Amino acid sequence: MKITVLGAGAWGTALAASAARPAQGRDNAVLLWARDPQQADTIARTRRNSRYLRDVELPAALGVTADFSAALEHGRNGLYVVGTPMAALGEMLQALPDDAAVLWLCKGFQAGTGWLGHEVARAVKPQARVGVLSGPSFADEVLQGLPTALVSASVDASVRQLGVDAFHSETMRVYTSADPVGVEVGGAVKNVLAIATGIADGMGLGLNARAALITRGLAEMTRLGVALGAQAETFMGLSGLGDLVLTATGDLSRNRKVGLQLAKGLTLQQILAELGHVSEGVYSAATVLARARSLNIEMPITAAVVAVIEGQLSPAQGLLQLMRREARAEG
């Protein structure tokens, strides 16, 4: 299968490398597109993407280019994988052929519109066959070939299968789902909840508090997802509970690191400058909350994270706000 991966950040590079590795039952020709010609040249020469990933050699079979026309032509009649941040998803989709088969990797709500990926696609490329590839995964571990499980989600069964055909291997297990809304909500909201968990861990609140935040955070995620048309059971799968646990507790999580640093009293500007990578939870938290409020969905943990990020509350005040909520039935 011909696969074009658009975006040479950490996740796009790691997935491109995974798809380009030899695997039983598949024969992929993978081309990775980088927006920056200098970055593309460096990756092609050194066979590494040191800007975003650890020093692991990329497969010799992986092609790299900064020529967008060449990247589009390569993926025609195959599969396009959009590995850009959510802010660039609409731009990428608009540039693709109208009948393209597309999976995106980005997780979040689009700023301004509050749209999820499938809503962006419906607005800018309604004829395309689209879906999302998501799940509990750190790019560095995928690049190293460590065992990983993802979910390929689309209302189009042929697109779901393309995700399996492109990426399923001895080190990557790809499940399918017909609920892209649930998969997208899980991937977006878990980033915000990981910031909350990082704050709690940074304040030294203990494992009891961590478990409570993850569990009640999952309830928030599910409420919002169901209100947007998702299936509740999706949130007990890889893109819901699985991705939430990984991002909230894993040391490689950028969103968790943001929470840990907020607990130390650093400003958001200092944290993001030190991080050097996109933290989707920071950029999507307010949009998640706005979308929830438009649907009359309560998301108290998300609201507390937004207040801390925006400087309205300190981490300690945010915790107090949550603990002072009235007792209620869990369900």
C-alpha positions in Angstrom: 0.0 0.0 0.0 1.2 3.5 -0.8 1.0 5.7 2.4 1.7 9.4 2.7 2.2 10.7 6.2 1.7 14.5 6.3 3.7 16.0 9.2 7.1 15.1 10.5 6.6 15.7 14.2 7.1 13.0 16.8 3.9 11.1 16.2 3.9 11.4 12.4 7.5 10.2 12.2 7.0 7.3 14.5 3.9 6.1 12.7 5.6 6.5 9.3 8.6 4.5 10.6 6.3 1.8 12.0 4.4 1.4 8.7 7.7 1.3 6.7 9.2 -1.6 8.6 8.9 -5.0 7.0 6.0 -7.0 8.5 4.3 -10.3 7.6 1.4 -9.9 5.1 2.0 -6.3 4.1 4.0 -4.4 1.5 4.0 -0.7 2.2 5.6 2.2 0.4 5.7 5.0 2.9 6.6 8.7 2.2 6.9 11.2 5.1 6.3 14.8 4.3 7.9 17.6 6.3 6.8 21.2 5.9 10.4 22.5 6.6 12.8 21.6 3.7 15.8 21.8 6.0 14.2 19.3 8.4 13.3 17.0 5.5 16.9 17.1 4.3 18.3 16.4 7.8 16.0 13.4 8.3 16.8 12.0 4.9 20.5 12.3 5.4 20.9 11.2 9.0 17.9 8.8 9.1 16.9 10.4 12.4 14.4 13.0 13.6 16.4 14.3 16.5 14.3 17.5 16.7 11.3 15.5 18.1 12.5 11.9 18.9 15.3 10.1 20.6 18.3 8.9 18.6 16.7 5.9 16.8 17.5 5.2 13.2 14.5 5.3 10.8 13.9 2.4 8.4 15.9 2.7 5.1 12.7 2.1 3.2 11.0 5.3 4.6 11.0 8.1 2.0 11.2 11.7 3.2 10.3 14.9 1.2 9.4 18.5 1.6 7.7 18.5 -1.9 4.0 18.6 -1.1 2.9 17.8 -4.7 5.1 14.7 -4.6 3.6 13.7 -1.3 0.0 14.1 -2.6 0.8 12.1 -5.7 2.4 9.3 -3.7 -0.7 8.8 -1.6 -3.2 9.0 -4.4 -5.3 5.7 -4.5 -3.6 4.7 -1.2 -3.8 6.2 2.2 -3.1 9.7 3.6 -2.2 10.0 7.3 -2.4 13.5 8.7 0.1 13.9 11.5 -0.1 17.6 12.1 -1.6 19.3 15.2 -5.4 19.8 15.1 -5.0 23.5 14.1 -3.7 22.4 10.7 -6.1 19.5 10.0 -8.5 21.6 7.9 -5.7 23.0 5.8 -4.3 19.5 5.1 -7.8 18.1 4.3 -8.5 20.9 1.9 -5.3 20.1 -0.1 -6.1 16.4 -0.5 -8.1 14.9 -3.4 -11.9 15.0 -2.9 -12.2 11.2 -2.8 -9.1 10.6 -0.6 -8.9 8.0 2.1 -7.6 9.7 5.2 -6.8 8.9 8.8 -5.7 11.7 11.1 -3.6 11.3 14.3 -4.3 14.7 15.9 -6.2 14.8 19.2 -8.3 17.8 20.3 -11.0 20.2 19.5 -10.4 22.9 16.8 -10.0 26.3 18.4 -12.7 28.8 17.5 -15.2 26.3 16.1 -14.9 23.8 18.8 -15.1 21.0 16.2 -13.7 17.5 16.4 -11.8 16.1 13.5 -14.8 14.5 11.8 -16.7 17.8 12.0 -13.7 19.6 10.4 -13.7 17.0 7.6 -17.4 17.3 7.1 -17.1 21.0 6.6 -14.0 21.1 4.3 -13.9 17.7 2.5 -17.3 16.1 2.7 -16.6 13.6 -0.1 -13.4 12.2 1.5 -13.4 8.8 3.2 -12.1 9.7 6.7 -11.3 8.4 10.1 -9.0 8.6 13.1 -6.1 6.5 14.3 -5.8 6.8 18.1 -5.0 5.0 21.3 -2.5 4.8 24.2 0.8 5.4 22.6 4.0 7.4 23.1 5.9 8.2 19.9 9.3 7.2 21.3 8.1 3.7 22.2 6.5 3.2 18.8 9.7 4.3 17.1 11.6 1.7 19.2 9.2 -1.0 18.1 7.8 -1.6 21.6 4.4 -3.3 21.8 1.5 -0.9 21.1 -2.2 -1.1 20.5 -4.2 1.5 18.6 -7.8 1.8 17.2 -8.7 2.7 13.6 -12.1 4.4 13.8 -14.4 5.4 11.0 -18.0 5.1 9.9 -16.6 3.7 6.6 -15.5 0.1 7.1 -13.0 0.3 4.2 -11.2 3.2 6.0 -11.1 1.2 9.2 -9.5 -1.7 7.3 -6.9 0.6 5.7 -5.7 1.5 9.2 -5.3 -2.2 9.9 -3.6 -3.0 6.6 -1.2 -0.1 7.0 -0.1 -0.4 10.6 -0.9 -3.8 12.0 2.3 -5.8 12.7 4.1 -8.0 15.2 4.7 -5.0 17.4 1.5 -2.9 16.7 -2.0 -4.3 17.2 -4.7 -2.3 15.4 -8.3 -2.7 16.5 -11.3 -1.2 14.6 -14.2 0.9 15.7 -17.3 2.3 14.0 -17.4 5.1 16.6 -15.0 7.9 15.5 -16.8 10.4 17.7 -16.1 8.5 20.9 -12.5 7.8 19.8 -12.0 11.5 19.1 -13.5 12.7 22.3 -11.4 10.3 24.3 -8.2 11.5 22.6 -9.1 15.1 23.2 -10.3 15.1 26.7 -7.7 12.8 28.2 -5.0 15.5 27.5 -6.9 18.0 29.8 -7.4 15.3 32.5 -3.7 14.5 32.3 -2.9 18.1 33.2 -5.1 17.7 36.3 -3.4 14.5 37.3 0.0 16.1 36.9 -1.0 19.0 39.1 -2.2 16.6 41.8 1.0 14.5 41.6 3.1 17.7 41.6 1.4 18.8 44.8 2.1 15.4 46.4 -1.5 14.6 46.9 -0.9 10.8 46.7 -2.1 7.8 44.8 -5.7 8.0 46.2 -6.1 11.4 44.6 -4.7 10.2 41.3 -7.1 7.3 41.1 -10.0 9.6 42.0 -9.1 12.1 39.3 -8.7 9.4 36.6 -11.9 7.8 37.5 -14.0 10.9 37.8 -12.2 12.3 34.7 -13.4 9.2 32.8 -16.9 10.0 33.9 -16.6 13.6 32.5 -15.2 12.3 29.2 -18.0 9.8 28.8 -20.7 12.4 29.6 -19.4 14.7 27.0 -18.9 12.0 24.4 -22.4 10.5 24.8 -23.9 14.0 24.4 -22.0 14.4 21.2 -23.3 11.1 19.8 -20.6 8.6 20.9 -21.2 5.2 22.3 -20.6 4.9 26.1 -18.7 1.6 25.8 -16.0 3.3 23.6 -14.7 5.1 26.6 -13.8 1.8 28.3 -11.5 0.9 25.4 -8.1 1.9 24.1 -9.0 5.5 23.1 -10.8 6.2 26.4 -9.6 4.5 29.5 -6.4 3.3 27.9 -5.2 6.6 26.6 -6.3 8.4 29.7 -4.3 6.1 32.0 -1.2 6.3 29.8 -1.3 10.1 29.5 -2.2 10.8 33.1 0.5 8.6 34.6 3.3 8.1 32.0 6.5 10.0 32.4 6.7 10.7 28.7 3.4 12.6 28.7 3.7 16.3 27.8 0.4 17.1 29.3 1.2 15.5 32.6 4.5 17.4 32.6 2.5 20.7 32.2 0.5 19.8 35.3 3.6 18.9 37.3 5.2 22.2 36.5 2.1 24.2 37.2 2.1 22.6 40.7 5.6 24.0 41.2 4.4 27.5 40.5 5.9 28.0 37.0 3.9 30.2 34.6 2.4 28.6 31.6 4.7 30.6 29.3 7.8 29.2 31.2 6.4 25.7 31.0 5.7 25.7 27.2 9.0 27.4 26.4 10.8 24.6 28.4 8.7 21.9 26.9 9.5 22.8 23.3 6.6 20.6 22.0 2.9 21.0 21.5 0.8 20.2 24.6 -2.7 19.7 23.1 -4.3 19.8 26.5 -3.3 23.4 27.1 -4.7 24.6 23.8 -7.9 22.5 23.9 -8.9 22.8 27.5 -11.0 25.9 27.2 -12.6 24.6 24.0 -13.5 21.3 25.7 -15.2 23.3 28.5 -17.0 25.6 26.1 -18.4 22.7 24.1 -19.5 20.9 27.3 -21.3 24.0 28.6 -23.0 24.5 25.3 -24.5 21.0 25.9 -25.2 21.6 29.6 -22.6 18.9 30.5 -20.9 19.2 33.9 -17.1 18.9 33.7 -15.8 20.1 37.1 -12.2 18.8 36.7 -11.9 20.3 33.2 -13.3 23.6 34.6 -10.7 23.6 37.4 -7.8 22.9 34.9 -9.0 25.8 32.7 -9.1 28.1 35.7 -5.5 27.2 36.7 -4.2 27.5 33.1 -5.8 30.9 32.7 -4.4 32.1 36.1 -7.8 32.5 37.7 -7.0 29.9 40.4 -3.8 28.5 41.9 -3.5 24.7 41.9 -4.3 24.7 45.6 -7.5 26.8 45.0 -8.5 24.5 42.1 -8.2 21.5 44.4 -10.3 23.2 47.1 -13.0 24.1 44.5 -13.3 20.4 43.5 -13.3 19.1 47.1 -16.0 21.5 48.2 -18.5 20.2 45.7 -21.6 18.7 47.1 -21.7 15.0 47.7 -23.7 13.1 45.1 -24.5 9.6 43.7 -21.6 8.3 41.6 -23.7 7.2 38.6 
